Amino acid sequence: MVRRIDAAAPPTGDDTMGRLAIVLGVALCAWQAFVPAHAETGSRLVGTWAVDVAQLPMPPEARPARVTVDFAEPASGLWSVRVEIVPVAGESRISTATVAPDGSTVAIEGDTLEADAVALTRPTGDVLVMALAKNGGPASTRVYAVEPGGDRLVETATHYDRQGTPVIRTFHFDRVR
């Protein structure tokens, strides 16, 4: 049975449910139009990213052949990070960690030349802050931010040089997958 609901007439008990269903339906359609596509699949940080080695702040002969960072969500509430540095000659350096993005610290597995412990937090969906430590002291802080288009990642890395002066470096990554 189809009933006509007159929008100008005051609602009766039977008409109220029909109008509520229409309003909720319209609101749901409007909400879906504004929710980013990545909200269904998780953060846009998830994936494999390759650094633009041509822009690394070092002489070309000292640059690695490839640097990739993989971010994944292997389990509810956890993040997996895998960094691979492939030199022009020699063996790859691979560092991995699986950590909750709540600021708690875990040990890094594999290559620990630059750091042996990591803590993460995600202040927003497309930003990840990583604090690295080495031998119980600070090593560096890295902020990863996905650019608006979703295919570029900017890493801002901070550390202190031997004189205690802060150093900030910026690296650009392209999405591999």
RATA-V306246 format. One record per residue. N is the residue number from 1. RES is the residue in one small letter. SS is DSSP state (H for helix, E for strand, - for the rest). PHI is phi in whole degrees, 0 to 359 (* if undefined). PSI is psi in degrees with one decimal (999 if undefined). Layout:
# RATA-V306246
N	RES	SS	PHI	PSI
N	RES	SS	PHI	PSI
This chain:
# RATA-V306246
1	m	-	*	130.9
2	v	-	256	129.3
3	r	-	246	143.2
4	r	-	267	132.0
5	i	-	253	120.3
6	d	-	271	114.1
7	a	-	294	-24.0
8	a	-	277	-20.9
9	a	-	278	146.8
10	p	-	297	142.3
11	p	-	289	143.3
12	t	-	258	174.8
13	g	H	303	-39.4
14	d	H	288	-37.0
15	d	H	286	-27.1
16	t	H	300	-44.6
17	m	H	295	-39.5
18	g	H	295	-44.5
19	r	H	294	-39.9
20	l	H	299	-41.8
21	a	H	297	-39.6
22	i	H	294	-47.0
23	v	H	299	-45.0
24	l	H	296	-39.0
25	g	H	298	-45.6
26	v	H	296	-42.3
27	a	H	297	-40.7
28	l	H	297	-43.4
29	c	H	297	-42.3
30	a	H	295	-41.8
31	w	H	298	-44.8
32	q	H	297	-30.2
33	a	H	291	-25.6
34	f	H	257	-8.8
35	v	-	281	127.2
36	p	-	299	147.4
37	a	-	300	-34.4
38	h	H	289	-12.2
39	a	H	296	-29.4
40	e	H	284	-30.0
41	t	H	255	-1.3
42	g	-	106	-164.7
43	s	-	290	147.9
44	r	-	287	-8.2
45	l	-	292	-30.0
46	v	-	298	129.6
47	g	E	143	-172.4
48	t	E	250	133.2
49	w	E	235	137.3
50	a	E	244	130.0
51	v	E	289	148.1
52	d	-	279	91.6
53	v	H	297	-24.7
54	a	H	295	-22.1
55	q	H	261	4.7
56	l	-	294	138.8
57	p	-	280	63.0
58	m	-	206	160.8
59	p	-	301	144.5
60	p	H	307	-36.6
61	e	H	289	-17.6
62	a	H	265	-8.9
63	r	-	286	144.5
64	p	-	289	162.7
65	a	-	289	-35.5
66	r	E	200	145.2
67	v	E	225	125.1
68	t	E	233	149.4
69	v	E	233	129.7
70	d	E	247	127.8
71	f	E	246	132.1
72	a	E	217	159.9
73	e	-	244	82.5
74	p	-	288	-23.4
75	a	-	212	156.8
76	s	-	305	120.9
77	g	-	86	-2.6
78	l	E	245	154.0
79	w	E	236	140.4
80	s	E	249	133.3
81	v	E	235	131.5
82	r	E	227	123.1
83	v	E	244	129.3
84	e	E	235	124.6
85	i	E	247	118.6
86	v	E	252	108.9
87	p	-	287	165.7
88	v	-	298	-40.0
89	a	-	227	141.0
90	g	-	109	-175.3
91	e	-	274	151.0
92	s	-	294	147.0
93	r	E	255	121.3
94	i	E	236	126.1
95	s	E	241	138.0
96	t	E	222	154.7
97	a	E	200	146.8
98	t	E	238	121.9
99	v	E	212	147.6
100	a	E	284	138.7
101	p	-	278	48.3
102	d	E	242	12.3
103	g	E	90	-3.8
104	s	E	285	153.7
105	t	E	255	139.8
106	v	E	227	160.3
107	a	E	284	145.1
108	i	-	273	137.7
109	e	E	258	152.7
110	g	E	88	-134.7
111	d	-	291	125.6
112	t	-	236	29.1
113	l	-	301	-44.2
114	e	-	267	-31.2
115	a	-	202	152.4
116	d	-	237	-0.3
117	a	E	212	152.5
118	v	E	216	147.5
119	a	E	226	144.6
120	l	E	232	155.3
121	t	E	209	155.0
122	r	E	236	94.6
123	p	E	294	-28.4
124	t	E	218	169.9
125	g	-	301	-32.1
126	d	-	253	15.9
127	v	E	228	134.7
128	l	E	230	132.1
129	v	E	249	128.5
130	m	E	237	123.1
131	a	E	255	127.8
132	l	E	246	143.7
133	a	E	232	156.9
134	k	E	219	125.1
135	n	-	53	39.1
136	g	-	82	3.2
137	g	E	235	169.3
138	p	E	293	141.4
139	a	E	248	-59.0
140	s	E	195	165.6
141	t	E	238	137.4
142	r	E	230	134.5
143	v	E	244	123.3
144	y	E	251	128.1
145	a	E	226	127.1
146	v	E	281	131.2
147	e	-	289	159.0
148	p	-	309	-36.2
149	g	-	289	-20.1
150	g	-	90	-5.6
151	d	-	255	-1.0
152	r	E	233	145.2
153	l	E	232	134.6
154	v	E	249	129.1
155	e	E	250	123.9
156	t	E	252	116.5
157	a	E	249	132.1
158	t	E	236	143.7
159	h	E	202	179.4
160	y	E	244	136.1
161	d	-	282	-177.1
162	r	-	296	-21.3
163	q	-	269	0.3
164	g	-	86	10.1
165	t	-	276	132.0
166	p	E	292	140.4
167	v	E	234	131.3
168	i	E	238	128.5
169	r	E	236	146.8
170	t	E	239	133.1
171	f	E	235	146.3
172	h	E	245	132.2
173	f	E	242	149.6
174	d	E	251	144.4
175	r	E	291	127.9
176	v	-	268	-41.9
177	r	-	201	999
